[in-house]
Amino acid sequence: MVADEDVTVNRLVRSIGWIALVVPLVAILLTTRFVIYGFVLMKLWGWFLVPIGLNPIGYGIAVGLVVLLGLLHKPDEITKKKEPGESFLYITTVLILEPLTALVFGYAVYLFIR
């Protein structure tokens, strides 16, 4: 009887330890996403929307828009189950390569139309 309780306690401790690792990691990834996407949105806004008459936006407004749009748009890719390696690749692509690509191509277009 005592051994069964020890096993249950050990499982609970392991589960809490795993959660204590995952929750801060997710918070860091989301914060990183908002920081990067906010910067990219601010730059693209300044390059393409300010010249047509819209007011420039600051970094805080850009991050707020990214958060708002993230709440309104839930892509199907996030809800699909992935293998651990595939999840890391997806997160890396979404967090780093996607906004970097948008920034590079946006800057190239900006230089072309300037």
C-alpha positions, 0 to 999 in steps of 0.5 A, a space after each residue: 500500500 505504501 509503495 503504491 502511494 510512493 509511485 503516485 507521489 513520484 508521478 505527481 512530482 515528475 508531472 509538476 516538474 515537467 509543467 514547471 519546465 514547459 510553462 516558462 518555455 512557452 512564455 519565453 517563446 510567445 514573448 519572443 514571437 511578440 517582440 520579433 513580429 512587433 518589430 517587423 510590423 512596425 518597420 513594414 508599417 513605416 515603409 508602406 503605410 506611412 507614405 500613403 497617409 497613415 500615421 506611423 505606429 510605435 513599437 508598443 502599438 505594433 506589439 499590441 496589434 500582433 497580440 490582437 491579430 494572434 487572438 483573432 487568427 488561429 491557424 490550423 497548423 498550430 492545432 495539428 499534432 506534430 512529432 517533437 522534432 517537427 514541432 521544433 522545426 515549426 517553431 523555429 520557422 514561425 518565430 525566426 524565418 517567417 518574420 525575417 523573410 517578411 522583413 527582407 522582402 519588404 525592405 527589398 520592395 521598399 528600396 525598389 519603390 522608394 
